[in-house]
Amino acid sequence: MSWIGLRHKGVEILFPEEWNAVVDGLDILYAYTNMLQATAVRKEDLTKLASDIVPDQDNLRDLGSSSRSWSEVYAYYGYFKSDAYIQGKRVLKDGDPVITKQFIDEAKLDVDKIYNLLTETKVEVKDLETKLVEDLESRLEPKLDLLEVYMQDVYSKLFEVKSKIITVEEKTDFIKKYIQDVYFQTRLPTGVVTYWLDVGVTPIPLSDIDRYVKKIHIKVPSWALYFVYLGNKDKQDFILEAGDKETLEFPNPKQVYVRSLGNVVISVMLEQVEVLPINASGLDPNDPTWAPATGWEKIWEFRSPDELNDFATSMMYAAVENDMLIFKDIPSGEYGDVLREVLDVVKSHMAMAIKLNVEALTNSVPVAAFLYDDGTNMYIAYLFTDPSDPSILWLYEYGASATATFVNPNDWFVFCVDIENKVAKVYDKNKQLLAQISLSALPSSRREYAIGIHEENSSIGITDVAVDWVAVA
């Protein structure tokens, strides 16, 4: 019996349906045969699969097809006479001419794809950034608002604390001045000075030097032939007759002037007192030796960094320590400097209590300076070290019209200028005059005043400067 169900026939008659079944079987067999032939490997090819596949003619046969390709090929090298393709694209070989034109369109497409991808990525990243920022803002905004409230509260409390500190400082200064005033009013005289004074028609002071006194006693002899008139430098209208006695509670007899209509000899007695030291230097800025008769308008005593900041318009390496202006941590080869420069304002009286130590010296080094400029006349006075002698200081006028030298006391001294009298002076702490120069006017068109303080730490010199107070009027 066959695979399609036909049986062998003897001599029987072949019926039509049996013949048709034979034909159908042959058709089916042919179809199977063609399919097997299409998928089969040729015998001659099978004999060469284990070694090199070498064709018997050049450029004639194919290995594989577009529908039946080899899965993997293993080799040490490959050589192609014409072209090689990878994923349908021809591969350039060594020596092939490169014609970029044929790649431009394709390259443009690739570039467009990359550009579009980058653009889309940029947009996505930007959108993501926006979303992240918005989300972060939404999360942080309430906390930032709360933090702002906290900061405002902190600022408010700090301002209150600062105000209280300032108030305490002001009260402390007031108490110090009050104590000094009480001390001055209640202390006993430390000495008495008596002398006779010849008085004439020209007003003269009761003392030719500044003194600190508790009281001034004046007596006109009973035999005097003329009245004596008391007052200030500009006007004397208080009358003392023969035999009169007058007691003045005024601290400086040099600021009290007397005159007469003729020659009269009067008796003067001064109750001298000492000044209560209230500063690091022990020198009172209001001492009449260097203070103007009308008093100072402003005194900086450098009791806090705020006072230094109020004084200086510019500074380098300056600091406040122990109620003094000093310089700190100046690098080698540099200098410290404090400058107060105020435009459109003039001060005709300026003074400072200063102390200077010279540690090394190879040239002149500036120490301090005062400048007065009323827009027409300018006056400048300097303090310099001597160019070679560390023990000598120079009081120097700008332009070297006037100079004076003095020995550095290595202690506190007062450097001051009086533009009204066109003079610059230096006093030691005992109020003894160390140096004095007259000041000459220079032409100018700028209105200002300036104060400078300098400390050197370089090859030309090493100085150590401290300032207790600066005063102007």
C-alpha positions in Angstrom: 0.0 0.0 0.0 1.5 3.4 -1.0 1.9 6.6 1.2 -1.3 8.0 -0.3 -3.3 4.8 0.2 -3.1 3.1 -3.3 -2.7 -0.7 -3.5 -0.8 -2.7 -6.1 -3.0 -3.8 -8.9 -3.1 -7.3 -10.6 -4.9 -7.6 -13.9 -7.9 -5.8 -12.7 -9.3 -2.8 -14.6 -7.8 0.6 -13.6 -10.6 2.8 -12.6 -10.5 6.6 -13.2 -10.5 7.6 -9.5 -7.5 5.4 -8.9 -5.6 7.1 -11.8 -6.5 10.5 -10.5 -5.1 9.5 -7.1 -1.8 8.5 -8.8 -1.7 12.0 -10.5 -2.3 13.8 -7.3 0.4 11.8 -5.6 2.9 12.7 -8.3 2.0 16.4 -7.9 2.5 16.2 -4.2 5.8 14.4 -4.6 7.0 17.0 -7.1 6.2 19.8 -4.8 8.1 18.2 -1.9 11.1 17.6 -4.2 11.3 21.2 -5.4 11.2 22.4 -1.8 14.0 20.1 -0.7 16.0 21.1 -3.7 15.7 24.8 -2.9 16.8 24.3 0.7 19.5 21.6 0.0 23.2 22.3 -0.2 24.9 21.0 -3.4 27.0 18.0 -3.0 30.1 19.7 -4.5 29.6 22.5 -2.0 29.3 20.1 0.9 32.6 18.6 0.1 34.3 22.0 0.6 32.7 23.3 3.8 35.4 22.0 6.1 38.1 23.8 4.1 38.5 26.9 1.9 35.7 27.3 -0.6 37.6 27.7 -3.8 35.6 28.4 -7.0 36.8 26.7 -10.3 36.1 29.9 -12.3 36.7 33.6 -11.5 33.8 35.9 -10.6 31.2 33.3 -11.5 29.6 31.7 -8.5 27.9 33.2 -5.4 28.1 32.0 -1.8 24.8 32.4 -0.1 22.0 34.6 -1.4 19.9 37.6 -0.3 17.4 35.3 1.2 19.8 32.6 2.5 22.9 34.3 4.1 25.5 32.8 6.2 25.1 33.4 9.9 28.8 33.7 10.8 32.0 33.6 8.9 35.4 33.1 10.6 38.6 34.1 8.8 42.0 35.7 9.4 41.6 38.3 6.7 39.3 39.2 3.8 40.2 40.5 0.3 37.6 42.1 -2.0 38.4 43.1 -5.6 35.3 45.1 -6.1 33.1 46.2 -3.2 32.2 45.2 0.3 28.9 46.1 1.9 27.9 46.2 5.5 24.2 46.6 6.3 23.6 47.5 2.6 26.2 50.3 2.6 29.4 50.1 0.6 32.6 50.2 2.6 35.4 52.4 1.5 38.7 50.6 0.7 42.2 51.9 0.8 42.9 53.8 -2.4 39.2 54.5 -3.1 38.6 58.1 -4.3 36.4 59.9 -1.8 33.6 61.8 -3.5 31.9 63.6 -0.7 29.0 64.6 -2.9 27.5 61.2 -2.8 27.5 61.3 1.0 26.2 64.8 1.5 22.5 64.0 1.3 22.9 61.0 3.6 25.1 63.0 5.9 22.6 65.8 6.0 19.9 63.4 7.0 22.2 62.1 9.8 23.0 65.6 10.9 19.3 66.6 10.8 18.5 63.5 12.9 21.3 64.4 15.4 20.2 68.1 15.5 16.6 67.2 16.0 17.6 64.7 18.7 19.7 67.4 20.5 17.0 70.0 20.1 14.4 67.7 21.5 16.8 66.7 24.3 17.6 70.4 25.0 13.8 71.2 25.1 13.3 68.2 27.4 16.2 69.2 29.7 14.9 72.8 29.8 11.4 71.6 30.6 12.9 69.3 33.2 15.0 72.2 34.6 11.9 74.5 34.7 9.9 71.8 36.4 12.7 71.2 38.9 13.1 74.9 39.6 9.3 75.4 40.0 9.2 72.4 42.3 12.2 73.6 44.3 10.7 77.1 44.5 7.3 75.7 45.7 9.1 73.7 48.3 11.5 76.4 49.4 9.3 79.5 49.2 7.5 78.9 52.5 10.8 78.1 54.2 12.5 81.2 52.7 9.6 83.4 53.9 10.0 81.9 57.4 13.8 82.4 57.2 13.3 86.0 56.2 11.0 86.5 59.2 13.7 85.0 61.4 16.4 87.1 59.8 14.4 90.3 60.3 13.9 89.4 63.9 17.6 88.7 64.3 18.5 92.0 62.6 16.0 93.8 64.9 17.5 92.2 68.0 21.1 93.0 66.7 20.1 96.6 66.1 18.7 96.8 69.6 21.9 95.3 71.0 24.0 97.7 69.0 21.9 100.6 70.2 22.3 99.5 73.8 26.1 99.1 73.3 26.3 102.6 71.8 24.1 104.0 74.6 26.4 102.3 77.2 29.5 103.7 75.5 27.9 107.2 75.4 26.9 106.9 79.1 30.4 105.6 79.9 32.1 108.5 78.2 29.6 110.9 79.9 30.4 109.3 83.3 34.1 109.6 82.7 33.8 113.3 81.7 31.4 113.8 84.7 33.9 112.2 87.0 36.7 114.3 85.6 34.6 117.5 86.1 33.6 116.5 89.6 37.3 115.7 90.3 38.3 119.0 88.9 35.7 120.9 90.9 36.4 119.2 94.2 40.1 118.5 94.2 42.4 120.7 96.3 45.1 122.8 94.6 48.4 121.1 94.2 50.3 124.4 94.4 50.0 128.2 94.5 51.7 130.7 92.1 51.8 134.4 93.0 53.3 137.3 91.1 52.9 141.0 90.2 51.7 141.9 86.8 52.3 145.3 85.1 49.1 146.4 83.3 49.0 149.1 80.7 46.7 150.3 77.9 47.4 147.3 75.7 45.4 144.1 76.7 47.7 141.3 78.0 46.9 137.8 79.4 47.2 137.1 83.1 49.7 134.4 82.2 52.0 134.1 79.2 51.9 130.3 79.3 49.0 127.8 79.5 48.2 126.6 83.0 45.6 124.4 84.6 44.3 126.2 87.7 41.3 125.8 90.0 40.9 129.5 90.8 42.4 132.9 89.8 42.7 135.6 92.4 43.3 139.2 91.3 43.8 142.2 93.6 44.2 145.9 92.6 46.3 147.9 95.1 44.5 150.6 97.0 46.9 153.2 95.7 46.2 152.4 92.1 45.4 155.5 90.0 43.5 153.8 87.2 40.8 151.3 86.8 41.6 147.7 85.6 39.4 146.1 83.0 39.0 142.3 82.8 37.8 140.2 79.8 38.8 138.0 76.9 41.3 138.7 74.1 38.9 140.9 72.1 37.0 142.8 74.8 37.6 143.8 78.4 34.7 145.5 80.1 34.7 144.2 83.7 35.9 147.0 86.0 38.1 146.6 89.1 38.7 149.7 91.1 41.6 150.5 93.5 41.5 148.1 96.4 39.1 145.6 94.6 39.7 141.8 94.8 38.2 139.3 92.3 38.2 135.5 92.3 37.7 133.7 88.9 36.9 130.0 88.7 38.4 129.6 85.3 40.9 126.9 84.3 43.4 128.9 82.2 44.7 132.3 83.1 46.2 132.7 79.6 42.7 133.2 78.3 41.9 136.1 80.7 43.0 139.5 79.5 43.5 142.8 81.5 44.1 146.4 80.5 44.1 149.8 82.2 44.0 153.5 81.2 47.4 153.9 82.6 50.2 151.9 84.3 48.9 149.8 87.2 50.7 146.9 89.0 48.2 144.2 90.1 48.7 141.1 92.3 47.8 137.7 90.8 47.5 134.4 92.7 46.9 131.1 90.9 45.6 127.8 92.6 47.3 125.2 90.3 45.9 121.7 89.8 47.0 118.7 87.8 44.9 117.1 85.1 43.2 113.8 85.8 44.5 111.3 83.2 41.6 109.8 81.3 43.4 108.5 78.2 46.0 106.0 77.3 48.5 108.8 76.9 47.5 110.6 80.1 47.2 113.7 77.9 43.9 115.6 77.9 42.8 116.8 74.5 41.1 119.7 76.1 44.3 120.9 77.8 44.6 124.7 76.9 48.3 124.1 76.0 47.1 122.7 72.6 43.3 123.2 72.6 41.8 126.3 71.1 40.1 128.8 73.4 36.7 128.0 71.9 37.3 124.2 72.4 37.4 121.3 70.0 34.4 120.6 67.7 35.3 116.9 67.4 37.5 114.5 69.3 38.2 110.9 68.3 39.6 108.8 71.2 39.5 105.4 69.4 37.7 103.5 72.1 36.0 101.2 69.5 36.4 100.2 65.8 33.3 102.2 65.0 35.2 105.4 66.1 38.1 104.5 63.9 35.7 103.9 60.9 34.1 107.3 61.7 37.5 109.0 61.6 39.1 107.3 58.6 38.0 107.9 55.0 40.6 105.2 54.0 43.0 103.0 55.9 45.3 99.9 55.6 46.2 97.5 58.4 44.7 99.9 61.1 43.0 98.6 64.2 41.8 99.7 67.7 43.4 98.2 70.8 43.4 99.4 74.4 41.7 102.7 73.4 44.4 103.5 70.8 44.7 103.6 67.1 47.5 101.1 66.1 48.6 99.2 63.0 48.6 95.4 63.0 50.0 92.6 60.8 51.6 94.8 58.1 53.4 92.4 55.6 57.1 92.9 55.1 57.8 95.5 52.4 54.5 97.3 52.9 53.1 100.1 55.2 50.0 100.9 57.2 48.1 104.1 56.6 45.1 106.0 58.0 43.7 109.0 56.1 40.9 111.4 56.9 40.2 113.7 53.9 37.0 115.8 53.9 36.2 118.0 51.0 34.5 121.4 51.2 35.3 121.6 54.9 38.2 123.4 56.7 39.6 123.0 60.2 42.0 125.6 61.4 43.0 123.8 64.6 44.1 120.1 64.6 46.0 118.1 67.1 46.9 114.4 68.0 48.5 112.6 70.8 51.0 110.2 69.2 53.8 107.8 70.2 56.5 106.6 67.9 59.2 103.9 68.2 61.8 103.6 65.4 63.1 100.0 65.1 65.2 100.3 61.9 66.0 103.1 59.5 67.7 103.6 56.1 65.8 106.7 54.9 63.2 109.3 55.9 59.8 107.8 56.9 56.6 109.8 57.2 54.8 109.7 60.5 51.9 112.1 60.5 50.6 115.1 58.6 48.0 117.9 58.8 46.6 119.7 55.8 44.5 122.9 55.7 43.1 124.2 52.4 40.5 127.0 52.2 40.5 127.0 48.4 42.9 129.9 48.2 45.7 129.2 50.7 47.0 125.7 51.6 49.2 124.8 54.7 50.8 121.4 55.3 52.8 120.3 58.3 54.5 116.9 58.5 56.3 114.7 61.0 59.2 112.7 59.5 62.0 110.5 60.8 65.5 111.7 60.3 67.0 109.9 57.2 69.9 108.4 59.3 69.4 109.0 63.0 66.5 107.0 64.5 66.5 109.3 67.6 65.7 112.5 65.7 62.4 113.6 64.3 61.7 116.4 61.9 58.8 118.9 62.1 58.6 119.9 58.4 56.6 122.3 56.3 55.5 121.2 52.8 58.1 122.7 50.4 60.8 122.7 53.1 60.3 126.4 53.7 60.5 125.8 57.5 61.9 122.8 59.4 62.8 122.0 63.0 64.3 118.9 64.6 63.8 117.4 68.1 64.7 114.3 69.9 62.0 111.6 69.8 60.8 111.2 73.4 59.9 107.6 72.8 56.8 108.4 74.8 53.5 110.2 74.1 53.7 113.7 72.6 51.3 116.1 71.0 51.6 117.3 67.4 49.3 120.2 66.6 48.7 123.0 64.1 47.1 126.5 64.5 46.3 127.9 61.1 45.0 131.2 62.6 48.5 131.9 63.9 50.2 129.9 61.1 52.2 127.7 63.4 52.9 124.0 63.9 54.1 122.8 67.3 55.2 119.6 69.2 54.8 119.3 73.0 56.0 116.4 75.2 53.7 114.9 77.8 54.9 117.4 80.3 53.6 120.2 78.0 57.2 121.4 77.3 57.6 122.7 73.7 59.9 120.4 71.7 59.7 122.1 68.3 57.9 124.9 66.5 57.8 126.1 62.9 55.9 128.9 61.1 53.7 127.9 58.2 53.7 129.6 54.8 50.7 129.6 52.4 50.7 127.8 49.1 48.3 128.7 46.3 45.4 126.3 45.9 41.9 126.1 44.4 40.6 123.1 46.4 38.8 123.4 49.7 39.4 120.6 52.2 41.2 119.4 55.3 43.1 116.2 55.8 44.9 114.2 58.5 47.3 111.4 57.8 49.0 108.7 60.1 51.7 106.3 58.7 53.6 103.2 59.9 56.4 101.7 57.8 57.5 98.0 57.6 59.8 98.0 54.6 63.5 98.3 53.7 63.5 102.1 54.2 62.5 101.7 57.9 60.4 99.9 60.5 58.3 102.1 62.8 55.8 101.5 65.5 53.1 104.2 65.7 50.2 104.6 68.2 47.6 107.4 68.4 45.6 108.1 71.5 43.3 110.8 70.2 42.8 113.3 67.3 40.9 116.6 67.7 39.8 119.3 65.2 38.1 122.6 65.3 
